[in-house]
Amino acid sequence: MANVYVLLHDQEDYPEDCAKWVGVYSSEERAEQALERLRSKPGFREHPEDWLICPWQIDSEKGEWSEGYVTIYPGEYLPRDEEQ
C-alpha cells in the first residue's frame, strides 16, 4: 500500500497526544521541504527541533484506534481488567 507523510510539530509543553498536524504530503521529501519553509515561522521558530515526519499508510487504520477507544474523564479510572 502507498504512504503519505504527515508533518507534525510536537513540543514538550503540549498536552500529551496534542501534536499539531501541520500537513500531509505525497513524499517524505515534500514533507521535509515544508518543514524547512515553516521552521522559522512564529510559534515554530521557538521550538525548531520539535518536528516529526510520520509515514501513514493510505486506506488503513492507525495503531491503537483500530480496536476502538474509551473516554476517561477526570476522577474516573479504568476497571482493573482494562488497565494497560
Summary of the structure (lengths in Angstrom):
residues: 84
radius of gyration: 16.4
end to end distance: 30.4
largest distance: 47.3
contacts: 155
relative contact order: 0.23
helix: 23%
strand: 24%
